[in-house]
Amino acid sequence: MCGIVGIVDAGGVSIQLYYAMYALQHRGQESAGISTFDGTTLYKFKGQGLVADVFSPAVLEDLKGNAGIGHVRYPTTGFNLPENIQPLNFQFKEHSFSLAHNGNLVNTKELRSEYEQSGQIFTTTTDTEIVARILIDEISESGSVEDAVHMCMRRLQGSYSVVMMIDGVLYAFRDPLGIKPFCIGKTEQGYMVASESVAVDALDGTFLRDIKPGELVRIDNAGIRCTQIAVAGTYAHCIFEYIYFSRADSVIDGVLVYDVRRTIGGKLYDEDPVAADAVSPVPDSGVAYAIGYARHSGIPYAESLMKNRYMGRTFIMPSQKQRERAVRIKLNPIPAHLVDKSIVLVDDSIVRGTTSKRIIDMMREAGAREVHVRIGSPQIKAPCYLGVDMPTRQELIASDKVEEEVRRSITATSLHHVSLEALIEAIGCGREHLCTGCLTGCYPLPIEGEQGKTPQIDFVAGTYQANLGSFETES
Ligand code: AMP
């Protein structure tokens, strides 16, 4: 759960990176960083907190140059240490190298101990440094970035969308299974890559296409070039991006997330209809689903919870009582919309179950007669090892409970989760192209102690250095 962006633009990049990262803020609120290059010098700035808190106008002015990369971080691997904030920056053989990564590797331990045994040291606890190490070693040896990315795709297991800058040339690549989203856009005087298309929109750019799984994109002042390094038999796009993580206005792998969620809302009604007075979302994550439900069922859409938009996700309170009050500050019920009413309450997912329970309690206290909970994902059964911050099985309320047990635990009048089939149909790319690990416990690659498949990946050996995929604007 991180957001990455890279831009080469003749008009300068720091402000554009800042706005793109602002658009990706939902992907990580822990820390933010930018590196830029002006032809001779690598400029860098990073800090803990939200994009708007980390960067001031003066700081942005100092980040000079026409090429740069940025990162917003939500830690999955590595603790919340200042040295783990990305981009990671290195100097080697007079090259300036900067790298940012979205995703999570599952063979970090093996790779790290291999390097450590050969006497190398690490300065961070993140898996991103492993990616950087493989790239730098290979580039030092062969001088070829294509060779280095090829080596990464052979050695890294897990999810990785990576953006890097070497002496002002931008490179971006996506793992062969295409687990995390990554797209290409045109800016006013250049090109960009970003985790989600909303970052391109924020710059008034033109969305061109998604980076293909296994593809390497190179951008410099002269333009853009794309090279296919590896080809997998099937993809494994993260299903949770569609359910919760991506912004609803993003187009991910050819699909508008809002449409997926609205369609699922309709399917929730078809699968388990209920007669109610109103359909109400849990803001903001349930809104598109609830609109779909209301339209399809004909039941009026009426918000019954108001969200305070000024409360960050990182609002941490030391005591249980304060935490409970914090929920009230974040979400406040509207009694006039609830008293003696039967409500369909729609949200995207139930993870630990604590939010749903508190919300239902609040709605009942405010006068709701019935609260029928409808959820836009199937039950979450297993942890994510590939980049979404999910708790362990013990903390996941549904890992060992059937739907009726969860209903009782959250005290809903009724509870229905959308079926996996309906969810996959709403996304439209086919089950074989989605990672459903958190919903099924079956992962698209081998993971210790879990059920995983070994993906079929072909390397375009021998010819991969050629410009195989000359850039086309249609995917
Ligand atoms: P809970 O069941 O209390 O764990 O909260 C579930 C709610 O948190 C869902 O309705 C989502 O909107 C949101 N959510 C789901 N997954 C995540 C995640 N990985 N990190 C933060 N919030 C999440």
Residues whose N, C-alpha, C, O or C-beta is under 5 A from the ligand:
A	BS01	AMP	Y244 S285 D347 D348 S349 I350 V351 R352 G353 T354 T355 S356 D389 M390
